Amino acid sequence: MGKKTIGYGDFFCWNCGERIEKKAEVCPGCGAKYYGKDKYSNKTALGAGGIGWSNQSRHPSFKKYFKKKCTVVLVWLIGLSILVPTILFLIGDIRLDSEGFTVIKVVVGMFWIIGLLFLYPGRNKPDWEGVVEDKKVIQKTRIRKDSEKRKYKESYTDYIVSIRKQDGSLHELKKEDNSTEYEYYRVGDYLRFHGSKYLGSFEKYDKSLDETIFCASCGDRRDMRDNFCGRCGSILLKAASVGFSADGK
């Protein structure tokens, strides 16, 4: 029986992080049910995150996911580098002359610049901690132009979470027309920023009041009873007292 690599839904076991077996209902590695309302038995999501920091911020699953993401992006870049010039040539937009080759270089070069910037993880940043001090919703407007270059006003909403760092400076999480993080964080939440180049994400100290948790790798929102992200296979940053251990408990 092969591993699930394409399709909808989860690709990794929520309990042990192994890739899901096709057409299987139970993980052969840990025995957990993949699907169904009873897959968590009688365990409730509320309180499953525990109180305290995770001790898994350097777990190898984060680097593993990043490498997989790089591979996928590189495959797409190579494919687009071949496909786009071919289409432009077939529809007659370019010719195989010096001018045509210049256009190809520019188009392909732009793909690679954007792709490589997306892939570059940057350097490790210092970890820091802070408290959610304020939350704001701001309605704004801006001027846009339509396809005929006519100007019009567009309304949008900024959702802002303000975090007071230990050094006294203010850090803002701002999302446009997306209230997910705004609703997830509460005023008074104590947070830690994980500065690893494979993470760059926030963790709550007290996760006992939440029924869901964000994956630190791909950002997918998961049930707090999960140990691993079903989408990317990365371990979820739950408190060390309740988090996943080598024996799966």
Secondary structure, 3 states (H helix, E strand, C coil): CCECCCCCCCCECCCCCCECECCCCECCCCCCECCCCCCCCCCCCCCCCCECCCCCCCCHHHHHHHHHHHHHHHHHHHHHHHHHHHHHHHCCCCCCCHHHHHHHHHHHHHHHHHHHHHHCCCCCCCCEEEEEEEEEEEEEEEEEECCCCCEEEEEEEEEEEEEEECCCCEEEEEEECCCHHHHHCCCCCEEEEECCCCCCEEEECECCCCCEEECCCCCCEEECCCCECCCCCCECCCCCCCCCCCCCC
